Amino acid sequence: MTEFNKIAFVGLDGVPYSLLEKFFQSGVMPNLKKIAVNGMFRRMQSSIPPISSVAWTSFMTGVGPGDHGIFGFTDVTSDEIKLRLPSFDDIRSPVLWNKYPEKRSIIINLPFTYPARPLNGALISGFVSPIFERAVYPQSLVSWLKSKGYRIDTDNVRARQDRGFLIDDLFSTLRPLEEVVFSLVSEPWDIFVFVVTGTDRLNHFLYDAIENPEHPYHHDVISYYQRVDNFVDRFFERLDSMTRIVVLSDHGFTDLKAHVNLNHLLRMWGYLKFDCQDPQDLSSISRQSLAFALDPTRIYLNSRSRFKNGILSESQAIETRARLKNDLSNFCLTTSCASDSVSSDNSDKPLFTEVKLKEEMYQGSCSQFAPDIVVIPRRGYDIKASINAKSLFHKDIFTGTHTHDDAFLIVGDRETDADSGRCEISNVINKIKINNV
């Protein structure tokens, strides 16, 4: 048995297991393939919903949302239908580096670690990080990072208007990340984590280009993945044989068929009402509403036990929840006003493959804050909770969307428990030996 004394985690945001398999076969990512062949390569379950805030928090804590308390990028306040934006400060379970405070940890670009908190080592937060200076610990790194042109994320607003700009921005954002990682890995450390976010951005905008050689951006997309593969290889070259290597994604990806506006559906069925004709946010929700949704797949009942102005008694909430679950479970595209391009895709099948109640989804000390219902859509459908959506379905520039069942995990050796049992992002750090680090 190898006695590893360090561990390095590399995150490739939004890279699916199924795509990696194809890249390994076609030779796009030979360096990562070498690690996978010599170690362990498994398909992994993401969080539900499969979004970075929930998934990466599950990774860094080793527990699910019912214990760590993060259910999305947004949440509601404890007793009002009022939007709040949770952050790193709201995580209610210890993260990896706090579990081993005696170890020196370097954390770079890990989503949902803003604002940066003191630790034994260094932390550069990933997205969402609105104020750069608050995303860095220690503060002495701020000027150095700025001198390198370091950026936490691509300009995704501008990318919506210009995919050519996105390609340039992906490469220009990756370069300083490489430089910072290579510099900090040369310092003393026990635990090292860094995440490449650009893979997720690319997959959202250009998933249709990956396997289509005729697509105008196909070669750019492949070049980016090759660059990431080279980056990972150069990083591994800087590690010694006593370092355990782990590479993973936070969720999978697939072709996007359509966005589905969940609040529009609740409004159609009479569960959701607004106090004005043109609602813009949660403040427009009528007190007479029975339920409302938050991105991407969460539904909350307007119950007295949850909200101070709630209208549903416990018995009414139970009845409403059962009725709503039945409505959602039986909803097919043929029963909607979907366009031909949407309804032609197996439209006689339910849109939601599963409709889960709170107690079926969450266990732990934070489960009281969980949504009452979570829907899991059929592959390719992206659930949204826009308040002001004018239609049930819409399409935009995105061509890819997340999946919960196609993330990946690579461990660079076979001396691990990660190859046994169910492989989930919430148990990665529990199955990979860290105590001897």
Order of alpha helices (4+ residues) and beta strands (2+ residues): beta-alpha-alpha-beta-alpha-alpha-beta-beta-alpha-beta-beta-beta-alpha-alpha-alpha-beta-alpha-alpha-beta-beta-beta-alpha-beta-beta-alpha-alpha-beta-alpha-beta-beta-beta-beta-beta-alpha
